[in-house]
Amino acid sequence: MLLTEKVMKNIKILISCHKQSMVPDSKIMLPIEVGADLRKKHIEEILQDNQGENISSKNKMYCELTAQYWAWKNLDADYYGFFHYRRYLNFSDKRYSVDPWQNIVEESPTGDCLKKYNLDDEHIRALVGEYDLVLAEEKNVAKMSDRSASVYEQYKNGRSLNIKDMDLVRDIIADKYPDYLDTFENVMKGKKTCLCNMYIMKKELFHEYMTWLFTILFEFEKKADMSEYTVEGYRTPGHLAERLLTVFCWYTEKKKNLKVKRLQTIVFLKTDQKMTLAQAKKTAPAFAENNVAIAVAANDYFIPYCATFLKSVAEHGNSKKNYDILLLSQDVSDVNVKKMEKLLSAWENVSLRVIDPSVLIDQYTFYIRGHFSKETYYRLVLPELLPNYDKVLYLDSDMIAMDDVAKIYDENVDGYLLAACHDADTAGLYNGYEKDKKRYTDKVLKLKEPYQYFQAGVLLLNLKEFRKRYTTKQILDFAVSENWQLLDQDILNKLCEGAVKYIDMSWNVMVDFAGVRISQIIALAPRWLNEMYQEARKNPKIIHYAGPQKPWFEPGMDMGMQFWECARGTSYYEIMLSRMSERYSKLGAKNAGRKHKNIIAGGVQCILDHGIAYTIQYVPKRLAKKELNT
């Protein structure tokens, strides 16, 4: 479809950011660092509001308005728009349910979510080009938590706001823009107002608004005394601007007969991004010599268990080797990063860095089931994510190292896509433990040699060879083409079939999950695989707690002791104990609930079978007997 000249207008929408955040890949929506003048370290590769003529140093007072001022003075466009790092507009033609603040709430601005709300350049161009003004829908204050009777009352009730400031703004408008006074009064008496300073305006209208707005706010700044205000109260000019935007839009819409489109506001709960793809790709080996590149994936909740594993890796390391650990995470907190760095600082030959791979996978919706999480797919993008590495040792985080993992890294994988261990467990599933496994493997996964299936928790990836054979798009398109039963593991087994170097199974010894993996599952595997597993168990070099049963919740499980021996030396030990206790408390309450439900159900059945008189006599005796036996 050819875009019309009207649609092809130069539209610039600045996304105000005070930290590195996930933003759509767009030529229209451009992130800008607000308050850049107040920081020594800036967000890389985005606009800054302290370039050219600016009020960046006043960001604590003016909030996102410093981006608007910067655009006014330094940016040329046909349309000017403004979003926040976690607030956008819904450009779709559908209306969605909202929270008490009348916002649509979503998890993060990625993949399907962006498509759902038409947050792409083509749809934005098509809609914006039809209007003079695109505005975030006004919010009805009477429907908010404090049920204010008017916009004026809502501002008055604001915990950190002072109504005298709104009164001062009224006086300034009466003096400098008297034609706007009636509209100001109507907004104050009414129940609806714009919030968040989000809009898209034609150039002429935008420049008119900026002149009007900052004339009022600069005059307010001169006359108001905010010296004793709280941190939130000091943001008063930003709060005032939200109501002033309403005044300006209502006034000009009526006077100039503007074409206006109002859109729902979307709030995204998770927008933090540790780094951009360009930043990630700059990652180079941490050590000039004997660099052992290790990648692990974990979300913030999983960090205590990941840290325990990394401690075991460091403890069993070789002093002549250097361990370059790359933590793949989208949401790991700064607190946890510092704790892990402190934990690993005991070893001079260990480096820890965080890489955020989400920018490569967030455009895809992956199949997730059971105890798995999206982090399991991170290993699929390592060839593109790490262009400065020829190979990397990927290790699952639910493990304990019992030997030096550098021995795996030293394997020669020339001509192979990866090195891994055979999977005796999956072989047992294939041979009958799971009824559908054989059909799935033969007809869906279509493996030529099902007993050559490998376990993907320990992978020495030949990144150089991967880059020759597959693009990231090819890998991820295949990943979402089917609901693969074992997720990334099935995907890699299919893509790497015939190009796998097998290493000793002692490097990936799966525990006896729930007491059935050995006796009921691996027992069905071919004899040579069963014997290979039994031999590996005698001297495991890596213990893998594969499956939903984990030692941090069930210390008495198979090889659980080894995990806790290592965990005691971490600063996460108490956190793990607390989580385990909490889990057992919840399980106890749940089981108690089941017990009472069973008693009630039994009582009802007793009445149906024997009548009320018998039940009254029998049930108390039965309960007393049960109590004696518990």
BASEMI-869380 format. One line per 2 residues: number of its first residue (from 1); their letters; for each residue x, y, z of C-alpha. Coordinates in steps of 0.05 Angstrom, whole numbers, plus 5000, padded with zeros to 4 digits. Layout:
# BASEMI-869380
NUM> A> X/Y/Z | ...;
***
This chain:
# BASEMI-869380
1> ML> 5000/5000/5000 | 5028/5068/4980;
3> LT> 5030/5119/5035 | 4998/5185/5019;
5> EK> 5035/5251/5024 | 4993/5267/5086;
7> VM> 5013/5202/5120 | 5086/5214/5104;
9> KN> 5089/5276/5148 | 5150/5280/5193;
11> IK> 5125/5255/5260 | 5169/5254/5321;
13> IL> 5145/5225/5387 | 5194/5231/5444;
15> IS> 5192/5178/5498 | 5216/5208/5563;
17> CH> 5265/5162/5599 | 5305/5172/5663;
19> KQ> 5336/5102/5659 | 5350/5052/5604;
21> SM> 5283/5024/5583 | 5251/4979/5532;
23> VP> 5224/5021/5475 | 5194/5000/5408;
25> DS> 5239/4995/5348 | 5215/5057/5312;
27> KI> 5236/5116/5269 | 5178/5157/5298;
29> ML> 5181/5140/5373 | 5249/5163/5398;
31> PI> 5274/5155/5470 | 5303/5217/5503;
33> EV> 5339/5220/5570 | 5306/5272/5614;
35> GA> 5345/5307/5668 | 5410/5289/5631;
37> DL> 5443/5351/5659 | 5436/5323/5729;
39> RK> 5474/5258/5715 | 5547/5242/5703;
41> KH> 5531/5176/5668 | 5482/5180/5611;
43> IE> 5438/5130/5576 | 5477/5110/5513;
45> EI> 5453/5118/5442 | 5390/5161/5455;
47> LQ> 5374/5234/5454 | 5390/5278/5515;
49> DN> 5351/5338/5538 | 5413/5378/5556;
51> QG> 5436/5390/5485 | 5425/5459/5453;
53> EN> 5376/5506/5488 | 5346/5469/5546;
55> IS> 5320/5467/5618 | 5348/5398/5633;
57> SK> 5376/5422/5700 | 5304/5436/5723;
59> NK> 5279/5365/5711 | 5265/5353/5784;
61> MY> 5214/5409/5779 | 5189/5402/5708;
63> CE> 5192/5326/5699 | 5177/5304/5627;
65> LT> 5167/5377/5607 | 5243/5384/5599;
67> AQ> 5236/5338/5538 | 5180/5380/5511;
69> YW> 5220/5444/5520 | 5280/5412/5485;
71> AW> 5237/5390/5426 | 5207/5460/5421;
73> KN> 5276/5493/5417 | 5317/5440/5380;
75> LD> 5274/5392/5339 | 5241/5403/5272;
77> AD> 5180/5362/5255 | 5110/5366/5225;
79> YY> 5080/5333/5287 | 5109/5332/5358;
81> GF> 5088/5279/5407 | 5106/5256/5477;
83> FH> 5101/5190/5514 | 5133/5163/5577;
85> YR> 5180/5103/5583 | 5121/5064/5611;
87> RY> 5061/5101/5584 | 5037/5100/5512;
89> LN> 4972/5109/5473 | 4927/5056/5443;
91> FS> 4927/5066/5367 | 4882/5006/5354;
93> DK> 4808/5014/5338 | 4789/4972/5399;
95> RY> 4774/4995/5469 | 4801/4955/5527;
97> SV> 4784/4948/5601 | 4820/4996/5648;
99> DP> 4844/5001/5720 | 4817/5051/5772;
101> WQ> 4861/5104/5741 | 4827/5090/5674;
103> NI> 4890/5063/5643 | 4900/4999/5604;
105> VE> 4951/4958/5642 | 5000/4911/5607;
107> ES> 5063/4874/5626 | 5116/4903/5578;
109> PT> 5120/4939/5511 | 5141/4879/5469;
111> GD> 5121/4834/5412 | 5048/4817/5409;
113> CL> 5031/4873/5458 | 5057/4926/5410;
115> KK> 5017/4894/5354 | 4954/4892/5396;
117> YN> 4955/4968/5404 | 4982/4984/5335;
119> LD> 5045/5015/5365 | 5084/5015/5300;
121> DE> 5104/5070/5251 | 5055/5052/5197;
123> HI> 4993/5054/5241 | 5016/5116/5278;
125> RA> 5029/5153/5213 | 4961/5133/5185;
127> LV> 4923/5157/5247 | 4962/5219/5265;
129> GE> 4960/5246/5194 | 4885/5252/5198;
131> YD> 4883/5299/5258 | 4909/5365/5285;
133> LV> 4914/5337/5355 | 4918/5267/5384;
135> LA> 4907/5268/5458 | 4907/5219/5516;
137> EE> 4835/5212/5539 | 4817/5257/5597;
139> KN> 4809/5220/5663 | 4745/5225/5704;
141> VA> 4768/5245/5774 | 4700/5225/5803;
143> KM> 4716/5152/5785 | 4784/5152/5818;
145> SD> 4799/5127/5888 | 4785/5193/5925;
147> RS> 4720/5205/5886 | 4733/5279/5879;
149> AS> 4674/5323/5858 | 4717/5365/5811;
151> VY> 4787/5373/5781 | 4799/5430/5829;
153> EQ> 4780/5388/5889 | 4823/5330/5864;
155> YK> 4884/5375/5861 | 4866/5403/5930;
157> NG> 4864/5333/5958 | 4932/5315/5929;
159> RS> 4977/5295/5987 | 5038/5332/5963;
161> LN> 5003/5387/5925 | 4982/5457/5948;
163> IK> 4918/5487/5922 | 4947/5557/5929;
165> DM> 4991/5539/5869 | 4930/5526/5826;
167> DL> 4901/5591/5850 | 4965/5627/5830;
169> VR> 4962/5596/5761 | 4891/5622/5754;
171> DI> 4916/5692/5770 | 4972/5686/5719;
173> IA> 4923/5664/5665 | 4876/5721/5683;
175> DK> 4934/5769/5675 | 4969/5742/5613;
177> YP> 4916/5701/5576 | 4848/5726/5599;
179> DY> 4813/5694/5539 | 4830/5626/5570;
181> LD> 4801/5642/5638 | 4730/5615/5626;
183> TF> 4758/5550/5599 | 4804/5545/5659;
185> EN> 4745/5554/5706 | 4704/5502/5668;
187> VM> 4761/5451/5673 | 4769/5464/5748;
189> KG> 4694/5456/5760 | 4689/5395/5716;
191> KK> 4706/5323/5729 | 4754/5309/5670;
193> TC> 4827/5327/5660 | 4887/5304/5620;
195> LC> 4941/5269/5660 | 5014/5251/5644;
197> NM> 5026/5307/5592 | 5018/5260/5533;
199> YI> 4996/5284/5464 | 5014/5291/5391;
201> MK> 5005/5360/5359 | 5015/5392/5291;
203> KE> 5076/5437/5288 | 5040/5505/5291;
205> LF> 4995/5483/5348 | 5053/5453/5387;
207> HE> 5094/5517/5383 | 5034/5557/5404;
209> YM> 5023/5511/5463 | 5095/5513/5485;
211> TW> 5096/5589/5484 | 5031/5591/5524;
213> LF> 5051/5536/5574 | 5121/5560/5591;
215> TI> 5100/5632/5596 | 5052/5610/5651;
217> LF> 5099/5561/5685 | 5160/5607/5685;
219> EF> 5118/5662/5715 | 5093/5612/5767;
221> EK> 5165/5592/5783 | 5183/5665/5796;
223> KA> 5124/5677/5843 | 5116/5610/5879;
225> DM> 5155/5590/5941 | 5170/5515/5937;
227> SE> 5230/5516/5983 | 5196/5472/6036;
229> YT> 5161/5425/5988 | 5170/5350/5988;
231> VE> 5204/5314/5930 | 5136/5302/5899;
233> GY> 5112/5372/5915 | 5173/5401/5880;
235> RT> 5145/5369/5816 | 5087/5418/5819;
237> PG> 5100/5450/5751 | 5092/5381/5720;
239> HL> 5027/5370/5757 | 5001/5438/5738;
241> AE> 5019/5426/5665 | 4972/5365/5662;
243> RL> 4913/5409/5679 | 4938/5465/5634;
245> LT> 4943/5417/5575 | 4869/5405/5585;
247> VF> 4854/5479/5586 | 4894/5493/5523;
249> CW> 4865/5435/5484 | 4793/5450/5503;
251> YT> 4801/5523/5486 | 4837/5514/5419;
253> EK> 4793/5455/5398 | 4732/5498/5402;
255> KK> 4762/5563/5377 | 4800/5534/5318;
257> NL> 4752/5477/5303 | 4809/5427/5309;
259> KV> 4804/5354/5288 | 4820/5317/5353;
261> KR> 4828/5243/5368 | 4828/5218/5439;
263> LQ> 4861/5152/5455 | 4865/5107/5515;
265> TI> 4929/5108/5557 | 4969/5044/5565;
267> VF> 5013/5033/5626 | 5068/4980/5621;
269> LK> 5090/4950/5687 | 5158/4923/5666;
271> TD> 5201/4968/5621 | 5271/4962/5650;
273> QK> 5325/4942/5601 | 5396/4928/5623;
275> MT> 5425/4945/5555 | 5409/4954/5481;
277> LA> 5427/4902/5429 | 5484/4947/5404;
279> QA> 5512/4951/5475 | 5505/4876/5485;
281> KK> 5542/4862/5419 | 5601/4902/5444;
283> TA> 5613/4850/5499 | 5682/4821/5489;
285> PA> 5722/4768/5528 | 5736/4793/5598;
287> FA> 5807/4764/5599 | 5862/4768/5547;
289> EN> 5886/4697/5560 | 5854/4630/5580;
291> NV> 5785/4661/5576 | 5730/4610/5592;
293> AI> 5664/4641/5569 | 5605/4617/5609;
295> AV> 5532/4638/5598 | 5477/4627/5649;
297> AA> 5405/4652/5648 | 5362/4673/5708;
299> ND> 5307/4721/5726 | 5313/4761/5790;
301> YF> 5274/4711/5833 | 5321/4655/5812;
303> IP> 5385/4692/5829 | 5397/4658/5897;
305> YC> 5399/4590/5864 | 5440/4615/5805;
307> AT> 5490/4648/5852 | 5498/4582/5890;
309> FL> 5514/4547/5824 | 5564/4601/5803;
311> KS> 5598/4594/5871 | 5606/4520/5858;
313> VA> 5636/4536/5789 | 5686/4583/5820;
315> EH> 5704/4535/5877 | 5721/4480/5828;
317> GN> 5757/4525/5779 | 5830/4522/5757;
319> SK> 5874/4579/5779 | 5906/4579/5710;
321> KN> 5840/4591/5676 | 5798/4655/5675;
323> YD> 5722/4648/5681 | 5683/4700/5641;
325> IL> 5612/4692/5667 | 5556/4725/5627;
327> LL> 5490/4728/5664 | 5432/4731/5615;
329> SQ> 5376/4769/5649 | 5323/4820/5634;
331> DV> 5303/4838/5705 | 5360/4823/5753;
333> SD> 5362/4879/5805 | 5423/4922/5819;
335> VN> 5421/4896/5891 | 5428/4824/5867;
337> VK> 5483/4841/5817 | 5523/4873/5873;
339> KM> 5512/4813/5919 | 5535/4765/5865;
341> EK> 5596/4808/5849 | 5614/4808/5922;
343> LL> 5605/4733/5927 | 5650/4720/5867;
345> SA> 5702/4773/5885 | 5737/4720/5927;
347> WE> 5765/4693/5861 | 5809/4740/5821;
349> NV> 5801/4697/5759 | 5725/4704/5757;
351> SL> 5688/4760/5721 | 5612/4772/5723;
353> RV> 5574/4815/5673 | 5500/4821/5658;
355> ID> 5473/4819/5587 | 5400/4831/5570;
357> PS> 5379/4787/5511 | 5306/4808/5514;
359> VL> 5311/4856/5455 | 5322/4796/5409;
361> ID> 5266/4751/5436 | 5212/4799/5459;
363> QY> 5182/4804/5390 | 5165/4730/5395;
365> TF> 5113/4693/5437 | 5143/4628/5460;
367> YI> 5109/4565/5485 | 5119/4559/5561;
369> RG> 5094/4503/5606 | 5104/4476/5675;
371> HF> 5165/4500/5713 | 5197/4531/5651;
373> SK> 5204/4605/5639 | 5221/4648/5579;
375> ET> 5294/4651/5602 | 5302/4581/5576;
377> YY> 5300/4609/5505 | 5358/4658/5517;
379> RL> 5409/4607/5495 | 5379/4609/5424;
381> VL> 5403/4680/5411 | 5474/4673/5437;
383> PE> 5506/4669/5367 | 5481/4739/5350;
385> LL> 5485/4767/5420 | 5559/4750/5427;
387> PN> 5592/4766/5360 | 5661/4774/5393;
389> YD> 5661/4702/5418 | 5674/4639/5377;
391> KV> 5645/4593/5430 | 5610/4596/5497;
393> LY> 5593/4544/5550 | 5519/4551/5566;
395> LD> 5498/4522/5633 | 5429/4517/5665;
397> SD> 5424/4552/5732 | 5393/4493/5770;
399> MI> 5459/4457/5777 | 5519/4446/5822;
401> AM> 5589/4439/5793 | 5631/4384/5823;
403> DD> 5690/4392/5776 | 5724/4445/5733;
405> VA> 5676/4465/5677 | 5736/4493/5637;
407> KI> 5748/4421/5618 | 5685/4423/5576;
409> YD> 5703/4490/5547 | 5770/4462/5523;
411> EN> 5735/4411/5480 | 5748/4421/5405;
413> VD> 5682/4433/5371 | 5708/4451/5302;
415> GY> 5659/4426/5250 | 5604/4416/5303;
417> LL> 5548/4463/5323 | 5554/4443/5396;
419> AA> 5578/4392/5447 | 5529/4361/5496;
421> CH> 5511/4298/5535 | 5463/4243/5515;
423> DA> 5395/4244/5549 | 5377/4177/5579;
425> DT> 5314/4206/5610 | 5283/4227/5543;
427> AG> 5302/4159/5514 | 5260/4126/5569;
429> LY> 5202/4173/5554 | 5208/4154/5480;
431> NG> 5209/4080/5496 | 5141/4081/5529;
433> YE> 5140/4119/5595 | 5101/4175/5560;
435> KD> 5049/4145/5513 | 5053/4201/5461;
437> KK> 5128/4213/5463 | 5146/4166/5406;
439> RY> 5093/4193/5359 | 5114/4265/5376;
441> TD> 5188/4251/5366 | 5178/4213/5301;
443> KV> 5121/4253/5269 | 5128/4323/5297;
445> LK> 5200/4333/5317 | 5220/4283/5262;
447> LK> 5287/4263/5291 | 5324/4212/5249;
449> EP> 5361/4182/5309 | 5319/4192/5372;
451> YQ> 5369/4159/5418 | 5421/4212/5398;
453> YF> 5377/4264/5432 | 5419/4308/5478;
455> QA> 5403/4344/5544 | 5408/4420/5534;
457> GV> 5428/4440/5605 | 5502/4436/5587;
459> LL> 5519/4462/5518 | 5586/4481/5489;
461> LN> 5561/4524/5432 | 5604/4535/5371;
463> LK> 5579/4606/5358 | 5622/4615/5297;
465> EF> 5591/4554/5263 | 5521/4574/5285;
467> RK> 5529/4642/5252 | 5548/4607/5187;
469> RY> 5488/4561/5186 | 5431/4600/5217;
471> TT> 5407/4671/5227 | 5374/4688/5293;
473> KQ> 5309/4699/5255 | 5312/4629/5226;
475> IL> 5324/4599/5295 | 5268/4639/5329;
477> DF> 5218/4630/5272 | 5229/4555/5279;
479> AV> 5223/4561/5355 | 5152/4590/5350;
481> SE> 5130/4546/5292 | 5106/4492/5340;
483> NW> 5091/4481/5414 | 5154/4439/5424;
485> QL> 5144/4393/5484 | 5213/4405/5513;
487> LD> 5218/4476/5487 | 5289/4500/5469;
489> QD> 5317/4430/5480 | 5274/4401/5424;
491> IL> 5290/4461/5380 | 5365/4453/5387;
493> NK> 5361/4378/5378 | 5326/4388/5312;
495> LC> 5369/4445/5286 | 5435/4412/5307;
497> EG> 5419/4341/5286 | 5481/4308/5257;
499> AV> 5526/4364/5282 | 5533/4346/5355;
501> KY> 5596/4324/5392 | 5578/4281/5452;
503> ID> 5615/4288/5517 | 5616/4245/5579;
505> MS> 5548/4243/5614 | 5582/4257/5681;
507> WN> 5581/4330/5658 | 5505/4331/5662;
509> VM> 5478/4281/5712 | 5404/4290/5721;
511> VD> 5379/4274/5791 | 5330/4218/5806;
513> FA> 5269/4262/5800 | 5214/4242/5849;
515> GV> 5246/4173/5856 | 5219/4152/5788;
517> RI> 5270/4177/5737 | 5318/4118/5748;
519> SQ> 5271/4061/5765 | 5214/4077/5717;
521> II> 5240/4123/5661 | 5314/4110/5649;
523> AL> 5300/4036/5661 | 5263/4038/5594;
525> AP> 5322/4069/5557 | 5368/4027/5514;
527> RW> 5417/3988/5556 | 5478/4028/5533;
529> LN> 5445/4094/5554 | 5423/4065/5621;
531> EM> 5493/4040/5635 | 5522/4107/5613;
533> YQ> 5477/4143/5662 | 5492/4094/5720;
535> EA> 5567/4103/5708 | 5560/4179/5707;
537> RK> 5523/4178/5774 | 5583/4146/5808;
539> NP> 5624/4209/5799 | 5581/4267/5775;
541> KI> 5619/4328/5751 | 5556/4370/5745;
543> IH> 5493/4353/5783 | 5431/4376/5746;
545> YA> 5366/4386/5785 | 5325/4378/5721;
547> GP> 5250/4377/5730 | 5201/4411/5777;
549> QK> 5232/4381/5841 | 5286/4428/5867;
551> PW> 5332/4420/5928 | 5319/4490/5954;
553> FE> 5248/4467/5968 | 5262/4392/5981;
555> PG> 5331/4386/6014 | 5322/4311/6023;
557> MD> 5315/4297/5949 | 5367/4259/5909;
559> MG> 5434/4296/5914 | 5401/4354/5949;
561> MQ> 5455/4355/6003 | 5507/4378/5952;
563> FW> 5466/4440/5936 | 5458/4460/6009;
565> EC> 5532/4449/6025 | 5547/4502/5973;
567> AR> 5488/4548/5990 | 5510/4557/6063;
569> GT> 5569/4599/6039 | 5526/4650/6003;
571> SY> 5490/4713/6028 | 5426/4682/6000;
573> YE> 5425/4624/6050 | 5373/4657/6096;
575> IM> 5330/4678/6037 | 5328/4607/6012;
577> LS> 5310/4581/6081 | 5255/4633/6087;
579> RM> 5226/4615/6019 | 5227/4542/6036;
581> SE> 5192/4554/6103 | 5140/4597/6070;
583> RY> 5126/4545/6018 | 5116/4490/6070;
585> SK> 5070/4536/6110 | 5027/4546/6048;
587> LG> 5027/4472/6033 | 5008/4457/6105;
589> AK> 4950/4506/6102 | 4928/4477/6035;
591> NA> 4929/4406/6062 | 4892/4427/6125;
593> GR> 4839/4458/6080 | 4833/4393/6042;
595> KH> 4826/4356/6108 | 4768/4399/6130;
597> KN> 4735/4392/6062 | 4741/4317/6068;
599> II> 4709/4318/6137 | 4651/4360/6112;
601> AG> 4642/4317/6050 | 4644/4254/6093;
603> GV> 4592/4283/6141 | 4545/4299/6084;
605> QC> 4553/4229/6055 | 4541/4199/6124;
607> IL> 4475/4236/6130 | 4454/4212/6061;
609> DH> 4473/4140/6077 | 4453/4133/6150;
611> GI> 4411/4193/6171 | 4422/4252/6217;
613> AY> 4415/4215/6284 | 4469/4165/6267;
615> TI> 4515/4219/6239 | 4510/4261/6303;
617> QY> 4531/4200/6344 | 4584/4172/6297;
619> VP> 4623/4233/6269 | 4647/4262/6336;
621> KR> 4674/4193/6356 | 4709/4185/6289;
623> LA> 4741/4254/6294 | 4765/4241/6365;
625> KK> 4797/4176/6343 | 4832/4213/6285;
627> EL> 4860/4266/6332 | 4890/4212/6377;
629> NT> 4925/4182/6317 | 4955/4248/6291;
***
